[in-house]
Amino acid sequence: MNWWEGLILGLVQGLTEFLPVSSSGHLVIGKELLGLSKELGGTTFEVFVHFGTVMSICVVYHESLRKVILEGTAGILSPRSWKSSWAEKEGFRLAVLILISMIPTGLVYVLAKDFIEAQFQSARFASAMLMVTSVLLFMTLLGTRSAGQLAPWKAFLIGLAQSFAMLPGISRSGSTIAMALYLGTQRAEAARFSFLMSVPVIVGATLLDVIDIIREDTVIYWIPLFLGMAAAFVSGVFAIRTVMAFVQKGRLHLFAIYCLIVGICGVLVFSNKSGVNLDGGNEPAPGIKKNEGPEAEARMIINEARIHLL
């Protein structure tokens, strides 16, 4: 990967991670167009640029994150004060709701892991899922209430929406914000919760991937990685503020037009390539040979699980 390719993909990641247009779908399509699908082989680049985007969340929502970390930790470690903490401390409530939202994501991944992983090899599938994202965004026009607060059952359903966004082309921010709006959550709160609930998974995935990089003798192109991460950070801050403005004005559906156009064009461009890979998991991931044994396969599965939970 050249430095300019890392820069471009970092910009794409930063913008599409928070704009409701699917970062994973754009990365799959972008790598296919640049001829990088086989060259990248693993998840190192994706995790680095995801870390850049999570840093942009830390900048925009630093006060909310501070409350989640401090009040959430203090409250969880004091079971006797859970009831009062839930009533009085916003940071504790957010921490609990974020934990609840992570439950369906993990369950869906365990049940559909092979199918999910296989689709990251298909740019045509990602394009088709962009059209699904378009429908989700258009549905926000159907008159959603915007007066309610977040509740545990709402957090679970929002987490369920996030689990489907593990498929490339389904926007994580788009599906979670849309679900929150369908459930009557206030617009600003819906957007904030969507961004905050992505932080623990992205940070955890990044730390685990760094440990693997240190342990393994992996060839890493550091300049493209850091350029991509920096580009993802800067563009991520811009994207968060843009989405907030669109959500506040009730114009989230405008992104549906873009998703529909890109999705249709992608399906047409990649129509001569293989589509949905329903037997995903039979072939080893790039860089893992069949005779490398169970230890190598275990490393591959763990590595894939991290990126798909982002």
LINFENUR-V812864 format. One line per field, one symbol per residue. ss: DSSP state (a for helix, b for strand, c for the rest). psi: psi as a letter, one per 20 degrees, with the letter a starting at -180 (. if undefined). Layout:
# LINFENUR-V812864
ss = ???
psi = ???
This chain:
# LINFENUR-V812864
ss = ccaaaaaaaaaaaaaaaaccccaaaaaaaaaaaaccaaaacccaaaaaaaaaaaaaaaaacaaaaaaaaaaaaaaaccaaaaaaaaaacaaaaaaaaaaaaaaaaaaaaaaaaaaaaaacccaaaaaaaaaaaaaaaaaaaacccccbcccaaaaaaaaaaaaacccccccaaaaaaaaaaaccbcaaaaaaaaaaccaaaaaaaaaaaaaaaaaccccccaaaaaaaaaaaaaaaaaaaaaaaaaaacccccaaaaaaaaaaaaaaaaccccccccccccccccccccaaaaaaaaaaaaaaaaaaacc
psi = prhhghgghggggggihhpmjoghghgggghghikjghhhgbjggghghhhhhhhhghghkhgghggggghgggghimhhjgghhhhhohhggggghgghhighggghgghkgggghhiiiohgghghhhhghggghhiiijmqqlirrqrghghghhhghhhhihpphopggghgggghhhjjqqghhggghgghiighgggghgghhhghgghqmpopnhghghgggghhgghggggghgggggghjkkhihihgghggggggggggjhjrqcpnijpihqqqpioqhjirhghhgggggghhghii.
